[in-house]
Amino acid sequence: MTRIASIDRKTNETNISLSLAIDGEGKSDLTTDVPFMNHMLDLFAKHGQFDLTVNADGDVEIDDHHTTEDIGICLGQAFREALGDKKGIKRYGNAFVPMDEALAQVVVDLSNRPHFELKGEFPSEKVGSFDTELVHEFLWKFALEARINLHVIVHYGRNTHHMIEAVFKALARALDEASIVDPRIKGVPSTKGML
């Protein structure tokens, strides 16, 4: 099974080309105008065992909002497309990830019913030049476009960088768990007969 997808998105604000292989080796090739997102996407690929390529140019002279949001949109679309018919997948994933003093948990359901919850607050409004409110924007757009149920809980932490990094690592691990094909599962894991 080859679960790969490529997405291109060009607007007046951004120009993004993204490819994702769900059954990868954790390799990434990332070129964006948002250095903090490069870092988060790199560890997302590594900890999810995804192969991810992103080339993104955006109007960062305004701020990082449009680029971050549109990368979330493209990654969500690619994840949904790469999953295909979802036959045999585990569907649910749950991961706790500590990052020094911070602890994050991500729970996902690849349900085709998009929903997003984020519980927890970041102590700082910025990490370097990156607005931390964009974490919510990225995750919400990813969940919406991937059509998944995504719950993110930041249990505690003091360092905002550590807290966000724990979230992205936990997201990767939860998605990896949920997307694994289990040979015991026949068809899709739903009594409805579809996801």
C-alpha positions as CSV (number, residue, x, y, z in Angstrom):
1,M,0.0,0.0,0.0
2,T,1.3,3.4,-1.0
3,R,-0.3,6.2,0.9
4,I,1.1,9.4,-0.6
5,A,-0.5,12.7,-1.6
6,S,0.6,16.0,-3.1
7,I,-1.2,19.3,-2.7
8,D,-0.5,22.7,-4.4
9,R,-2.2,25.8,-3.2
10,K,-1.7,29.3,-4.7
11,T,-3.5,32.3,-3.5
12,N,-2.8,36.1,-3.4
13,E,-1.2,35.5,0.0
14,T,0.7,32.2,-0.3
15,N,2.1,29.7,-2.7
16,I,2.5,26.2,-1.2
17,S,3.6,22.9,-2.6
18,L,3.4,20.0,-0.2
19,S,3.8,16.2,-0.4
20,L,3.2,13.6,2.3
21,A,3.9,9.9,2.6
22,I,2.1,8.4,5.6
23,D,4.2,5.2,5.5
24,G,7.6,7.0,5.4
25,E,10.9,7.0,7.3
26,G,10.6,10.4,9.1
27,K,12.3,12.4,6.4
28,S,11.6,16.0,5.7
29,D,12.6,18.6,3.1
30,L,11.2,22.0,4.3
31,T,11.5,25.4,2.9
32,T,9.1,28.0,4.4
33,D,9.3,31.7,5.4
34,V,8.3,30.7,8.9
35,P,11.4,29.3,10.7
36,F,9.5,28.0,13.8
37,M,7.1,26.1,11.5
38,N,10.1,24.5,9.8
39,H,11.2,23.2,13.2
40,M,7.7,21.9,14.1
41,L,7.1,20.3,10.8
42,D,10.5,18.6,10.9
43,L,9.8,17.0,14.2
44,F,6.3,16.2,13.1
45,A,7.7,14.2,10.2
46,K,10.4,12.5,12.4
47,H,8.1,11.4,15.2
48,G,5.2,10.3,12.9
49,Q,7.5,8.4,10.6
50,F,6.0,10.5,7.8
51,D,8.0,11.7,4.7
52,L,7.1,15.4,4.3
53,T,8.1,18.0,1.7
54,V,6.9,21.6,2.0
55,N,7.8,24.6,-0.1
56,A,5.9,27.6,1.1
57,D,6.2,31.3,0.3
58,G,3.9,33.8,1.9
59,D,3.3,37.4,2.8
60,V,5.3,37.2,6.0
61,E,6.1,40.9,5.7
62,I,2.6,41.2,7.2
63,D,2.9,38.4,9.6
64,D,3.1,34.5,9.7
65,H,-0.6,34.0,9.8
66,H,-1.5,33.2,6.2
67,T,1.5,31.0,5.6
68,T,1.0,29.0,8.8
69,E,-2.8,28.6,8.2
70,D,-2.3,27.6,4.6
71,I,0.3,25.0,5.5
72,G,-2.2,23.5,8.0
73,I,-4.8,23.4,5.2
74,C,-2.5,21.7,2.7
75,L,-1.2,19.2,5.3
76,G,-4.7,18.3,6.3
77,Q,-5.8,17.8,2.7
78,A,-2.7,15.7,2.0
79,F,-3.3,13.6,5.1
80,R,-6.9,12.9,4.1
81,E,-6.1,12.1,0.5
82,A,-3.2,9.9,1.5
83,L,-5.3,7.9,3.9
84,G,-7.4,6.7,0.9
85,D,-10.4,4.5,1.7
86,K,-9.2,4.0,5.4
87,K,-9.7,0.2,5.1
88,G,-7.9,-1.6,7.9
89,I,-6.7,1.5,9.8
90,K,-6.8,1.6,13.6
91,R,-8.7,4.9,13.4
92,Y,-7.9,6.1,17.0
93,G,-4.7,7.4,18.3
94,N,-3.5,8.8,21.7
95,A,-0.1,10.1,22.6
96,F,1.4,11.7,25.7
97,V,4.7,13.5,25.1
98,P,6.9,15.2,27.7
99,M,9.3,17.9,26.7
100,D,11.4,18.8,29.7
101,E,8.9,20.4,32.1
102,A,6.0,20.4,29.7
103,L,3.5,17.6,29.0
104,A,1.1,17.4,26.1
105,Q,-1.5,14.9,25.0
106,V,-3.1,14.5,21.6
107,V,-6.1,12.2,20.9
108,V,-7.3,11.7,17.4
109,D,-10.2,9.9,15.6
110,L,-9.9,9.7,11.9
111,S,-13.7,9.8,11.8
112,N,-14.4,12.0,8.7
113,R,-16.2,14.3,11.2
114,P,-14.0,17.3,11.8
115,H,-13.8,18.7,15.3
116,F,-11.0,20.5,17.2
117,E,-10.5,21.2,20.9
118,L,-7.4,22.8,22.5
119,K,-7.1,22.9,26.3
120,G,-4.2,24.7,27.9
121,E,-2.6,28.1,27.6
122,F,0.8,29.2,26.5
123,P,2.6,31.5,28.9
124,S,4.2,33.6,26.1
125,E,2.5,35.3,23.2
126,K,5.6,34.7,21.0
127,V,8.3,32.2,20.5
128,G,11.0,34.2,18.7
129,S,9.0,36.0,16.0
130,F,6.2,33.4,15.9
131,D,2.8,34.3,17.4
132,T,1.7,31.4,19.6
133,E,-2.0,32.0,18.8
134,L,-1.1,30.5,15.3
135,V,-0.7,27.0,16.9
136,H,-4.5,27.0,17.3
137,E,-5.0,28.3,13.8
138,F,-2.7,25.6,12.3
139,L,-4.2,22.7,14.2
140,W,-7.8,23.8,13.6
141,K,-7.3,24.1,9.9
142,F,-5.4,20.8,9.8
143,A,-8.2,19.0,11.6
144,L,-10.9,20.6,9.4
145,E,-9.2,19.7,6.1
146,A,-8.1,16.2,7.3
147,R,-11.7,15.7,8.5
148,I,-10.5,14.3,11.8
149,N,-11.6,14.7,15.4
150,L,-8.5,16.3,17.2
151,H,-8.2,16.9,20.9
152,V,-5.1,18.6,22.2
153,I,-4.4,19.0,25.9
154,V,-1.4,20.8,27.3
155,H,-1.4,19.5,30.8
156,Y,1.3,21.8,32.1
157,G,4.6,23.6,31.3
158,R,6.5,26.8,31.8
159,N,8.4,27.2,28.5
160,T,6.2,28.0,25.6
161,H,8.6,26.5,23.0
162,H,8.7,23.2,25.0
163,M,4.9,23.1,25.2
164,I,4.3,23.6,21.5
165,E,7.0,21.2,20.6
166,A,5.4,18.5,22.8
167,V,2.1,19.2,21.0
168,F,3.5,18.6,17.6
169,K,5.4,15.5,18.6
170,A,2.2,14.1,20.3
171,L,0.2,15.0,17.2
172,A,2.6,13.0,15.0
173,R,2.6,10.0,17.3
174,A,-1.2,10.0,17.6
175,L,-1.7,10.2,13.9
176,D,0.9,7.5,13.3
177,E,-1.0,5.2,15.7
178,A,-4.4,5.9,14.2
179,S,-3.3,5.5,10.6
180,I,-1.5,2.1,11.1
181,V,-3.1,-0.7,9.1
182,D,-4.0,-3.6,11.4
183,P,-4.5,-6.9,9.5
184,R,-7.2,-8.0,12.0
185,I,-9.5,-5.1,10.8
186,K,-11.7,-6.0,7.9
187,G,-13.0,-3.0,6.0
188,V,-13.3,0.2,7.9
189,P,-13.4,0.3,11.7
190,S,-17.0,1.6,12.0
191,T,-20.4,0.0,12.6
192,K,-21.7,2.5,10.0
193,G,-19.6,0.7,7.3
194,M,-17.9,3.9,6.3
195,L,-15.7,6.7,7.6
